[in-house]
């Protein structure tokens, strides 16, 4: 399954939970995750979307580590089956 399809399904699933899932772009700070998940109650997380079997680039790993050190949650999504688990994890924080 292509990354774009997984990303589209993520957006639909987040909307179904009452949230939004905007594309996150940071032109001056490369390597940031692809999407923000913003859920009711002030719950949020960063999501890097990958095609199945695709790995994060070294710069992405560095940015994800930085975000985690700052206390933010970063998830890597590489299959549709993981969407529900990621949303549940964000809701439970």
CORHUZI-V994597 format. One record per residue. N is the residue number from 1. RES is the residue in one small letter. PHI is phi in whole degrees, 0 to 359 (* if undefined). Layout:
# CORHUZI-V994597
N,RES,PHI  N,RES,PHI
This chain:
# CORHUZI-V994597
1,x,*  2,x,282  3,x,304  4,x,300  5,x,293  6,x,299  7,x,298  8,x,297  9,x,293  10,x,298  11,x,301  12,x,297  13,x,294  14,x,293  15,x,299  16,x,295  17,x,268  18,x,88  19,x,250  20,x,231  21,x,222  22,x,289  23,x,292  24,x,250  25,x,236  26,x,220  27,x,304  28,x,265  29,x,215  30,x,297  31,x,91  32,x,286  33,x,301  34,x,288  35,x,226  36,x,255  37,x,252  38,x,241  39,x,245  40,x,307  41,x,86  42,x,76  43,x,272  44,x,206  45,x,199  46,x,261  47,x,229  48,x,261  49,x,261  50,x,227  51,x,290  52,x,307  53,x,84  54,x,279  55,x,256  56,x,288  57,x,286  58,x,307  59,x,295  60,x,296  61,x,300  62,x,296  63,x,294  64,x,296  65,x,297  66,x,299  67,x,299  68,x,296  69,x,296  70,x,278  71,x,98  72,x,267  73,x,268  74,x,234  75,x,240  76,x,250  77,x,248  78,x,233  79,x,202  80,x,299  81,x,297  82,x,273  83,x,301  84,x,301  85,x,295  86,x,293  87,x,297  88,x,298  89,x,298  90,x,292  91,x,295  92,x,272  93,x,274
